[in-house]
Amino acid sequence: MRAQRGDRNGGAGAVRGGEMTVRGGSAGRGRHRRLSVRTLLVVATWVIMLAMAGAAAAASHPNVLNPAGSAAHDIKTLTLQVFAILSLVLLTVWVLLAYVIIKGRRRPESEASQTAGNLRIEIVWTIIPAIIVAVLFFLTIRTTQQLAFGDPSVRFAVVAHQWWWEFDFGPQGFKTANEVYVPNDHTLYADLRSADVIHSFWVPQMAGKVQTIPGRVNHIAFTPLATGTYLGECSDFCGMEHARMRFVMKVVTPAQYAVWVQHQQLPAATPTGAAAVAGGDLMPTIACGGCHSVRGTTMTGTFGPDLTHFGSRGGIGAYTLTNTPQNLLTWLQDPQAVKPGCNMPRIPLSLPQQQELVAYLEELK
C-alpha cells in the first residue's frame, strides 16, 4: 500500500514537474517575445530620431544629395550607383544566409554538404567579386572623365588663408573676400592656392573637395546649374578657427554677373555721412592699410581681405557674423573674442572712433 501511494505520489510529482516545465517554457517564450518587441521599438525609435536629425541637418546645412552644379550632380549619380550595387550584394548575402539557416537548421551534421576543394565553386566565388569591382572601377573612371576640365567661361584664382578666402579676378582687376558671384550655366575654372597651410576648398552642392597646398596650384572646374546662394567651407583641419572658415557662392544670371563684375571694378565709394567721412580719414592713420586695401585710397595692404566693397558683403570674419553695424562694432572692439586666434589685432580706439569706422565701412558698397 505504501509503495502504491509512493508510486502515485511520484507520478503526481512527475505530472506537476511536466506542468512546471511547460509553464516555464511558455513563460520563457513570452519573455522572449516581449524582449523582441522592446528591441524592435528601440530600433524603430532610433531610426525615427536619426531620420529627424538628418532632416534638420539638411535644412540648416548644404545637402550633397541636392546638387546645383554639374560636378556635384555627377558625384551624386556615382554615389547612388555604388550604393545600389553594394546594397544588392548585401541583400543577396542576407537572403542566402537566411535560406541556409532555415533549410538546414534541422538537418543532421552527417548530411551537411562539403564544398572544400570544389574548384568550380572557388572559381565562381572569385569571378563574382572581380566583376563587381570591375563595374565599380568603370563607373568611377567614367565619372572622373565627366569631371574633366572643359573650356571655361569664367576663370579666377582662390587663395586660402587662415582663416578666410580670397577670390582674385586678376584680368578684371579686382579681388573680393569670402563672397563670390558666378554666372549660371557657364563653366567655371578656378586655380586654388594656399597662403599658409593645407586647406580644402569645398562647395558641397557644386563640386567635390580640392585641397589647397602651399607651393602648389590645384584646379577645379564645374558648371552651376541653378541660381541661388550656396555655402562653401574648408573641409581640411587647418587650425583652431577651421570651423569658422566659410564663404558664400552666389549663382546669378549672366546679366547679373556682368553687373557685379562692373561694380567690383569700381574704386571705393566716397563717404557721404559725417561719421563715415571721419571714419575714412581715421582709417589710414591707425595702420589698417598695412593689412587691408581699399582701392582708390592710400590703403594697399594685401595681408588681410580687400575692403573696397566690404559693405556689400553679407558676412564678417569669413561669415563668423552677419554684416550688420552692431556686429561690425562688436568685431572691431575685440576680434579675438569673436574669432579666437584670428590675425586681426585689437586696436585701442574710443567708442566714437569705432562708430566712425563702422559708418565708413558700411558705406563701402
Secondary structure, DSSP 8 states (H G I E B T S, - for coil): -HHHHHHHHHHHHHHHHHHHHHHHHHHHHHHHHHHHHHHHHHHHHHHHHHHHHHHHHHHHS--TTS--BHHHHHHHHHHHHHHHHHHHHHHHHHHHHHHHHHHHTTS-GGG----TT-HHHHHHHHHHHHHHHHHHHHHHHHHHHHTS----SEEEEEEEETTEEEEEEGGGTEEEESEEEEETTS-EEEEEEESSS-EEEE-TTT---EEE-TT--EEEEE-B-S-EEEEEEE-S--STTGGG-EEEEEEE-HHHHHHHHHHHTS------SHHHHHHHHHGGGGTGGGT-B-TTSS-B--SS---TTGGG-SEETTTTEE--HHHHHHHHH-HHHHSTT-S-------HHHHHHHHHHHHT--
